[in-house]
Amino acid sequence: MANIKFFDLFAGIGGFRMGLENTGHKPVGWCEYDKFAQESYKAIYNIEGEYFNEDARKIKPKELPDFDILAAGFPCQSFSIAGKRKGFEDTRGTLFFEIARIARKKLPKILLLENVKGLLNHSNGETFLKIIKTLDELGYDAEWQVLNSKDFSKEKRPTPQNRERLFIIGHLRGESTRKIFPFYRKIRGNIKYAHFDRTQTYRVLETNGISSCCTTSSTGGRQVQKLLTDDGFRQISPKEYWRLQGFPDWAFEKAAEINSDTQLYIQAGNSVTVNVIEAIGERLGD
C-alpha cells in the first residue's frame, strides 16, 4: 500500500505527518485545537489546499477528502465504564468517539492510533477493551504494541528518550491485511542525559545514557531533564527537546520564530516521536 493518503487528526506539531511524509505518504488534511500548535504546524508544513478544522467534534465526514489512513494520537480522556451499552455508542463524550465517528463514515483502510502505555491498564483494562470492541464493531481488526522512542534512534537523528507509548493499528476487514507489529528493534542512543528527581530536589538520577520522557509539564527549572556535559549539568534546551522527539532542526527553527520556550517545550512533550512513525510508515508502504 505505497503512497497512501492520510488525515492527521489531533495533529499537534505534526509528528505523525512528518514521519509519514518522510516515508512517502501524502497528507490530505489536518485537525488541531490548540492555537499555538496550529501556528507551528502551519510554519513547518506546506498545507496549501488541504482540509482543516480546528475542532474534531465539528468535522463533517462527508466534507473530508478521501484518505487511506486516519492517524491520531488521541487525548487521554477518561472513559466512563458505568453505561450498559458496548462499543461505539459507549465511547460518547470522549475524543476517541470522534475517531470512531469519522472512521464509520470514511472507512479508511488503516487506523493508526497512539496513546500512553497506561491505557492498557486503565480501569482494570476495561477502557482498552472498550476501544478494541469499538474497532471491531466498525469493521477493524486491531493489533497493538508498546514502543519505546529510545529503540528507534538513527545516526543522524538520535532519540535517546525513554518514552513508552501504545500504538494501535486497525485494519479494515477485506482491505488491509499486512501486519505491522511486532517491532524488535533495540537501537540505543549514545548521548548522555540525566534529570532531577521531581520528588527530591537536586538529586541527580542515573539514566544510562537515555533521557527520561519529555512531558508537557517539563517547561523549566528542575522539571526539565539535565544534559551532562564536560562542564557539568545544564538544562536541555527546547531545540534538544524537539530533537529527542525526532524533529529536524529546521522544523524547530520555524516553530521557534513564533513561539515562546514554554510553548516549544509543551509542543514537543505533546508530540509523537517522528522516528517511531517513520518505522511504522515504512511497513505501511510495503
Residue pairs with C-beta under 8 A, 6 or more apart in sequence:
1 68
1 109
1 110
1 176
1 178
1 284
1 285
1 286
2 24
2 285
3 24
3 25
3 26
3 285
4 25
4 26
4 67
4 68
4 69
4 109
4 110
4 284
4 285
5 25
5 26
5 27
5 28
5 65
5 66
5 67
5 68
5 69
6 16
6 17
6 20
6 25
6 26
6 27
6 28
6 67
6 68
6 69
6 70
6 71
6 112
7 27
7 28
7 29
7 30
7 31
7 51
7 64
7 65
7 67
7 69
7 70
7 71
7 102
7 108
8 14
8 16
8 17
8 27
8 29
8 30
8 31
8 71
9 30
9 31
9 56
9 70
9 71
9 72
9 74
9 98
9 99
9 102
10 31
10 32
10 33
10 56
10 72
10 73
10 74
10 75
10 95
11 17
11 30
11 31
11 32
11 37
11 41
12 32
12 34
12 37
12 41
12 73
12 267
12 270
12 271
12 272
13 37
13 40
13 41
13 44
13 247
13 255
13 267
13 268
13 270
13 271
14 30
14 41
14 44
14 45
14 271
15 73
15 245
15 246
15 247
15 271
15 272
15 273
15 274
15 277
16 71
16 72
16 73
16 112
16 114
16 272
16 277
17 27
17 30
17 45
17 71
18 44
18 45
18 246
18 247
18 251
18 274
18 277
19 246
19 272
19 274
19 275
19 276
19 277
19 278
19 280
19 281
20 27
20 69
20 71
20 277
20 281
20 284
21 27
22 274
22 278
22 281
23 278
23 281
23 282
23 284
23 285
24 281
24 285
25 69
25 281
25 284
25 285
27 45
27 50
28 50
28 51
28 64
28 65
28 66
28 67
29 50
29 51
29 52
29 64
29 65
29 67
30 41
30 47
30 50
30 51
30 52
31 52
31 53
31 54
31 55
31 56
31 59
32 38
32 41
32 54
33 54
33 55
33 56
36 259
36 263
36 266
36 267
37 267
37 270
38 54
39 258
39 259
40 254
40 255
40 258
40 259
40 267
41 47
43 254
43 255
43 257
43 258
44 251
44 254
44 255
51 63
51 64
51 65
53 59
56 95
56 98
56 102
57 98
59 98
59 102
61 101
61 102
61 104
61 105
61 106
62 105
64 102
64 106
66 106
67 106
67 108
68 108
68 109
68 110
69 108
69 109
69 110
69 111
69 112
69 284
70 99
70 102
70 103
70 106
70 108
70 110
70 111
70 112
71 112
71 113
71 277
72 99
72 111
72 112
72 113
72 114
73 113
73 114
73 115
73 271
73 272
74 95
74 96
74 98
74 99
74 113
74 114
74 115
75 95
76 115
76 116
76 119
77 94
77 95
77 96
78 94
78 122
78 127
79 91
79 94
79 96
79 122
79 123
79 126
79 127
79 130
80 93
81 123
81 126
81 127
81 130
83 90
86 130
86 133
86 137
87 130
87 133
87 134
87 136
87 137
88 97
88 100
88 104
88 134
88 137
88 138
90 130
90 134
91 97
91 100
91 130
91 131
91 134
96 131
96 134
99 111
99 113
100 134
100 135
100 138
103 111
103 138
103 140
103 170
104 138
107 139
107 172
107 175
108 172
109 171
109 172
109 175
109 176
110 169
110 170
110 171
110 172
110 176
110 284
111 135
111 140
111 168
111 169
111 170
112 167
112 168
112 169
112 280
112 284
113 167
113 168
113 169
113 170
114 165
114 166
114 167
114 168
114 272
115 165
115 166
115 168
116 165
116 166
117 146
117 164
117 165
117 166
119 127
119 128
119 131
119 166
120 128
120 146
120 166
121 128
122 128
131 168
132 142
135 141
135 142
135 168
135 170
136 142
138 170
139 172
139 173
140 170
140 171
140 172
140 173
141 170
141 171
141 173
142 168
142 169
142 170
142 171
143 168
143 169
143 171
143 179
143 180
143 181
144 166
144 167
144 168
144 169
144 181
145 166
145 167
145 181
145 182
145 183
146 164
146 165
146 166
146 167
147 164
147 165
147 167
147 183
147 276
148 162
148 163
148 164
148 165
149 159
149 161
149 162
149 163
149 165
149 244
149 245
149 246
149 273
149 275
149 276
150 159
150 160
150 161
150 162
150 163
150 187
150 188
150 189
150 210
151 183
151 185
151 186
151 187
151 188
152 159
152 185
152 187
152 246
152 273
152 275
152 276
152 278
152 279
153 159
153 160
153 187
153 188
153 189
153 275
154 187
154 275
157 243
157 246
157 248
157 274
157 275
158 189
158 190
158 191
158 243
159 189
159 243
159 244
159 245
159 246
159 273
159 274
159 275
160 188
160 189
160 190
160 191
160 193
160 209
160 210
160 211
160 244
161 189
161 210
161 211
161 212
161 213
161 214
161 244
161 245
161 273
162 207
162 210
162 211
162 212
162 213
163 213
163 214
163 273
164 213
165 272
165 273
165 276
167 181
167 276
167 280
169 180
169 181
169 280
171 177
171 178
178 283
178 284
178 286
180 280
180 283
180 284
183 279
185 279
188 209
188 210
189 209
189 210
190 209
191 209
191 211
192 207
192 209
192 227
192 228
193 207
193 209
193 210
193 211
193 212
193 225
193 226
193 227
193 228
193 236
194 204
194 205
194 206
194 207
194 225
194 226
194 227
194 228
194 233
195 204
195 205
195 207
195 211
195 212
195 224
195 225
195 226
196 202
196 203
196 204
196 205
196 222
196 223
196 226
197 203
197 204
197 205
198 222
198 223
201 222
202 222
204 226
204 233
205 212
211 225
211 236
211 244
212 225
214 225
214 241
214 244
214 245
214 265
214 268
214 269
215 269
216 265
216 266
216 269
216 270
217 223
217 269
218 224
218 225
218 241
218 265
218 269
219 261
219 262
219 265
219 266
220 235
220 261
220 262
220 265
221 235
224 235
224 236
224 241
224 265
225 235
225 236
226 233
226 234
226 235
226 236
227 233
227 234
227 235
227 236
227 240
236 244
238 252
238 256
238 261
238 264
238 265
238 268
239 249
239 252
239 253
239 256
241 264
241 265
241 268
241 269
242 249
242 251
242 252
242 255
242 264
242 268
243 249
243 252
244 268
244 273
245 268
245 271
245 272
245 273
245 274
246 273
246 274
246 275
246 276
246 278
247 268
247 271
247 274
252 264
255 264
255 267
256 264
259 267
